[in-house]
Structure formats: C-alpha cells, structure tokens
Amino acid sequence: MNYTAAARPSQKKKSNHQRFINMEISALQKIVKDRYFKTDNERGIYHTALWFHEEVGELSSAIAGGDRQNAKEEFADVLMWLLTLANLMEIDMEEIVADYLNNPRKLPSK
C-alpha cells in the first residue's frame, strides 16, 4: 500500500468533537500552529523541546502506573508538543509520515 499526503474529500458538517475525528495530519498541524506558534516561537525550540520531554515523561509514568485515563490525556499532550516542534522547525509532518510509511527499511523485520 502506498501512502500519500493527499487531502480527503469534505464531509458533512459535524460537531466540534466529531470534526477532529479522522483529521489529516496537516490539518491538525495547522490548528496547532494557529493556536500556539506565537507563544512557542517566543519560547524557542530549546525550551519547547524541554516541555515535550516533560510530557513524554508524564506519558511514561501514566503507562507504568497503568493509568489508562491519564495516559489518554498524555498521548494527546505528546502529539501536540511534537507538532509544535515540527512547526518551529518548519517540518511538514504529513509529508514525513508518508515518507516513513513508504520506506521499505521501516517495515517490520521477519
């Protein structure tokens, strides 16, 4: 299967929560950029990376503690901070995920 960064056709109008289901990575990355870029850019890449590392630690703690509810929140935090870092570095996450999925070296070993 070949993965691309192509957009999906528009869907019926949905509630705010439903609207984010099945969202393209590029659309989510743009939302994160629109909401947080100014603040994140002022903070700088180094300090933003520290926030990201803190969130990864919180996710690890939730997993280790078997706290599924907290882990769900931390997964979202980690994803948002990852997209923030990509925005600061001007990296298109949808493009690099497609590249990753199409790279035969990234397939599971047998």
N, C-alpha and C positions, 0 to 999 in steps of 0.2 A: 504494500500500500504506500502510495506517495502522499506526503503531507504538504500542504501549501498554506500560505498566509492569506488566502482569499477570503473575502467577506461573504457572509451568508445573506440570503435574501431577507428582506424585512418581514417581521412577524406582526400578528395582531397586537394591539395595544394591551399592555399588561400592567399589573400593579408594580409599585417601586421594587418590592422584593422579587417578584417574578421576572421583572425586566432584566435583572442581573443573572438569571439562570441561563446557561448556555451562551454566555457572553464571549466574544472574541477576546483573545489576549490583548490585541491592540486597543480595543475599546476600553478595557479595564485599565491599561497603562495610561491612556489619555485621561480617564477620570482621576486617577492618582496624580497625574501631572497637573491637571487643572486645580485640584484641591490643595496640593501640598508643595508644589515646586518652589514657590517663592520662599517659603519658610525653610525648606530643605536646602535650597541653594544658598541661602544666607548662613545656615548652619555649617555647610561644607561637607564634602564627601567623607572626610575622615570621621567627623563626629556622627554623621548619618550612619556610617558603617558600624560605629560602636553601638548605636541604637539597634541596628539589625542584629548584631551579635547578641545583645541582651535578649531580644525577642526569641532568637534561636535557643538560647539557654532556658528561657521560660517554657518553650515548647518541649525541650528535652526533659525538664522537670515534670511537666504535666504527663508526658508519656511514661516516664519512670515511675511516677506515682499512681498510674492507672486512672488518672482523672480525665475521662473522655470529654466531658463538657468543657473543661478548661483547655484541653488540647485543641478542640474545635476553634475556640477563640484565638489561640496562639498560632494555629495554622494560618488563619486569616491575617493576623498581625505580621507573620513572617513573609507572607506573599506580598502584602502591601509595602513593607520595607524593601523587599527585593526589587519590586517595580520602581520604587523611589530611587534606589541606587542605579538602576538601569537608566532612568530618566536623567539623573545627574551626569551619567557617562554618555548620554545620547545613544543608547543601545536599544534597538527595536527587538523586544523580547519575542514577539510573534515570529519574526524572521529567524532568530537564532534557535528557537524551539523547533521550527520546521527543519532547519539545517541539521539539528541534532537528531531528529527522528528519521531523517533521510540518510544518515551516516551509517554505513554498514558496520563500522568499527564499534558502534554503540549498541549493537544487537546483543542480546544475552548470549553468553558462551554456552556451548552444548556440553 
